[in-house]
Amino acid sequence: MVSCITDCIEKPIRVCFESVGKFVGLHPWWFVTLPLAVSAGLGGGFYFLNDLKSNDIVEQFTPKNGRAKVERRFFQETFPQIDSQFSIIRLKSDGVFASLIFSCQTNILSAAALEEIIRIDGEVRRITSARDAQQFVFSDICATVNGTCNSNVMLDVLDYNASNITYPVYCHSEFNCIHMGNIIGKVEVDHNGVVRSAKSMRLFYYLQDRNNTLEDAWLQDFIDLLSNVTTSKTEVSYFTSMSRQQEFEKSTQSVTELFAITYFLAISFSIISCLRFDNVRNKAWVASLGVFSTAQAVLSSFGLLLLIKVPFVITVASSPFLILGIGIDDMFIMISSWQRTNIQDTVPKRMADTYREAAVSITITTLTDVLAFYLSYGNPFGSVRSFCLYAGTAVLFCYFYNITFFGACLALNGRREGANRHWLTCMKVPEEVPPGRSKVYTLCCVGGSYDHNTGTEEEHPMTLFFRKYYGPFLTTVWSKALVILIYLTYIAVSVYGCLQLKEGIDLRNLALDKSYIIQYYEAEKTYFDYYGPNVMLAINGTFPYWEENKRHQLESCFVQFQELDFVKNLSTSWLHSFEKYAEEHSHNISSEGQFKRHLYEFLDHQPMLKQDVNITNNNIAASRLFLQTIVQNSNERSILNSLRKTAESCPCPLLVYHPAFIYHDQYTVIGHITLQTITVATLVMLLISLVLIPNPLCALWVAFAIASVILGVTGFMALLNVSLDSISMINLVISIGFSVDFSAHISYTFVSSTKPDVNERVVEAMTHLGYPILQGALSTIVGVVVLSASSSYIFRTFFTIVFLVITFGLLHGIAFIPVFLTFFGFCHKLWQH
């Protein structure tokens, strides 16, 4: 008979770990002191923590070398900003600014509302900041146009009189028109387009981008002023160019205080899980030291990476919660294996048996977790790369410390048990109750009982439950039918959820829930949700503008853009303005010389438009126009993709850009990068399973579990309104490792069983690992449950998805996979022919 035996690697690993276990049992103090010394030394890396914090939103939460970043460099180099001619629409970055949104339920242009707006505007302009014995006000550092501060258009236009304002475009002169769509919101106009009322007004205060110290000082004073401002006629929300970054960095501080609570809960849960009423077999100290071992792993791994100058991103702050769950899970597997050894054997022999039984199982889960993280290091998002490197290294240290430090603690505890000493006082206690002693004496001073038939510790009540009740129940025909029905429902709901999945990160989610910028974002969404950004459209390279047929060709491209649903018009066009100028002055622009001569004359009188034409060596090297977009019925992804496709379809070399595209670039890569990461990781997990689980078909079940859990997590997170972004991508990587953990334990035990019947093998697998898997799942949830109370979306999302991962992984481990394995009676380990 031909059989699939693949234990040529697994068997030597078991023998190797058997020797390691025996050595640790012989010399436990070596393996206690050495890990402590290593973690103390590597922990010195935390000295560099503040220097290595890297929480720049653009750097960490947008694709590295994204297309928009390349386009930004082109626009920065080709169209440099002229300091004396500041223009908001011509900014290549967000700029340095403060902003106010005033709103009211009636009319923001009423005399009472305008009076309040003007009062607050005056207070802002009078802000006096001081740095390095230097005092300055807004007018000293403002962005200027022809020597005066760039003004707020509405206040200039109104001149305290709300008549004759046209919407959405208001023109000062023939060549100086302003788009009002992002300045006043919820506008009502008459038949001539003249504004009659509005619900909101936005003011901007742009600063020079020169001395960051002075600008940051003024912006901070602006925030301080607005946080205490009082209004009666309007509601005011505020924002600055540094607010998003500032509020984002507060997220780390919000979760730091939760670490102590988490480790207290983890230790409490571990002790309760391992609690026995036997005063010798009680493993309260072992459980506590298992949690301590995990803390050492975090200290050592983070310290090592900080010592070698690896950037620390805010997303890394969530990984200790996860590592805690992984470490405790392995601890429970080790304790479970120890409890099945013969207590009459020596400690080295029991340690050898423990390692032989448990080491391969925890090696599989460690390898899968570590590789799942390390394989994701090639991700284009810095936040994902940093998290995966720190988490993967922490899992690796967790594994080594479990084998060394925790194993040594288990051996020392074994010596105590072998001497029949009390778990708390270490004094020798009798195994049986002496005659005449009270029940209280029995509870506190007697211990050391064991199963004399098997020579192992007495069966834990939960192990008994899985062996006697749950395992047999799961293998009945009706139970299998019910499990299959539940699984099909799970798949159906998951697929439906995946179809509802949204992509991209909402920048407001980077701030704490009670942050002042949330109010600004809400006001922006409520009152300025129709008009989108003014997108730059560049004609790249030399182009014969003087040839009429070429201009018509270019014009046809402009028409293609204007035919897009979300493009309103060409809001600013030097070419159209110049053509109109030439027509009015009867200039002939049909030859290169005449075109350039009249263009130079025109641009000399239009300094703003002059910034839109790059003239190098008397040649027009590049030029740009602007497209006004609307976003009410479109999303950022479709806008970005449509603009780029339209530019690529034109015969002329065109580029589109707006500073917001830096963030929108995530929509173009997040989907296929996530799919690519998951696919590669799953294939690697399959390879590891094929090598270490001694039956190829059962290894395929592990790969099936990975795909099934990821499908469920993705679908249900969409139903819980969690979008696919760099934050949730991290959690999907985590789900790869965890889905392997549960299914690998069960599959490995199932195929290692010598029972002849598949149902009996399932019962045996449930008996050995049902409770440890349940403990591991609950310990991971305990490790992250405090994050559900976080005021940060990042950490709440982390909890939500980890909870889904653990719940679905547990269901696969103790229900779906065991039932599916019973359908394949040949899926078991054949040690001999």
Number of C-alpha atoms within 10 A of each C-alpha: 3 5 14 14 15 18 19 11 12 15 14 11 17 21 15 15 22 24 19 21 28 23 17 28 26 18 14 22 15 13 20 19 13 13 21 15 11 13 22 15 14 19 21 17 20 18 12 15 18 11 12 16 15 19 21 18 18 15 15 21 23 29 26 16 12 19 14 22 20 12 19 19 12 17 25 13 10 20 21 15 17 14 14 16 18 21 17 14 14 22 17 21 13 11 16 20 21 22 16 20 25 26 26 16 11 14 20 24 24 14 13 13 21 22 14 18 26 13 11 19 16 11 15 20 14 13 17 15 20 14 11 7 6 8 11 16 16 20 15 12 18 22 25 20 16 11 10 12 20 21 16 15 17 17 17 10 16 14 10 14 14 17 13 14 19 17 21 19 14 18 14 10 8 7 16 12 13 17 19 19 21 19 19 26 27 17 19 14 15 11 6 9 15 17 20 17 19 21 19 28 26 24 21 18 21 26 26 19 15 10 10 11 10 23 21 18 15 25 24 17 17 22 18 11 15 19 12 8 11 13 13 8 19 22 15 22 22 23 23 23 16 15 19 19 16 14 17 23 21 16 23 20 12 15 18 12 10 17 18 10 12 20 21 15 18 27 23 16 19 29 20 13 19 20 17 16 12 21 27 29 26 21 24 20 18 23 28 20 19 31 24 20 29 28 21 24 29 27 23 27 25 26 25 22 19 25 18 10 14 18 22 23 23 24 25 20 20 21 20 25 26 23 23 30 24 27 29 31 25 27 31 25 24 25 20 21 22 24 17 19 21 19 22 13 14 16 26 23 21 25 31 25 25 25 28 23 22 23 25 20 24 25 15 22 27 26 22 28 27 20 22 27 29 20 19 27 19 14 22 21 27 26 27 26 25 24 26 28 21 28 27 27 22 30 28 19 24 29 26 17 26 25 22 23 28 28 28 26 24 28 26 21 21 22 16 19 23 17 15 22 24 23 22 13 10 14 13 17 20 17 18 12 16 11 6 6 9 10 10 9 11 18 13 14 21 23 26 22 17 18 12 12 6 12 14 18 18 17 14 14 11 16 19 17 16 23 20 14 13 18 25 17 15 24 19 13 11 11 15 20 13 13 19 16 12 13 17 12 12 17 17 13 16 24 16 14 21 18 12 17 18 15 19 24 22 10 14 19 13 21 24 21 16 10 16 18 20 21 18 20 17 13 21 17 11 14 23 22 17 18 20 21 19 25 24 24 22 23 21 19 14 13 18 14 19 17 15 13 11 14 15 12 15 20 14 13 19 19 13 16 21 17 12 15 14 24 23 17 18 19 17 23 17 23 19 13 15 19 15 12 16 17 12 9 10 9 13 12 21 12 13 13 11 14 20 18 11 18 20 14 10 18 17 12 10 14 14 19 23 20 21 25 21 19 17 9 7 8 14 18 16 21 27 26 23 23 23 20 23 21 17 12 9 14 12 17 16 13 21 20 15 16 21 15 11 17 22 14 13 15 10 16 16 21 19 24 25 25 22 16 24 23 22 23 22 24 23 18 18 23 16 11 18 20 12 14 20 23 14 14 24 25 12 18 27 22 17 17 28 20 18 24 30 27 25 20 17 27 26 18 20 31 23 17 25 27 17 19 28 24 19 24 27 28 24 24 22 21 18 13 12 22 21 22 22 27 23 24 24 22 22 25 23 22 28 28 27 27 31 32 29 30 29 28 26 29 29 24 21 27 24 18 18 14 15 10 13 23 22 18 24 29 25 22 25 30 22 22 24 25 23 27 25 20 22 25 24 22 26 24 23 25 28 29 21 19 25 16 12 19 17 22 20 22 24 18 21 23 25 21 23 24 21 21 27 23 18 23 31 25 20 25 28 25 20 21 24 27 24 14 23 19 12 12 12 17 21 29 22 18 12 6 6
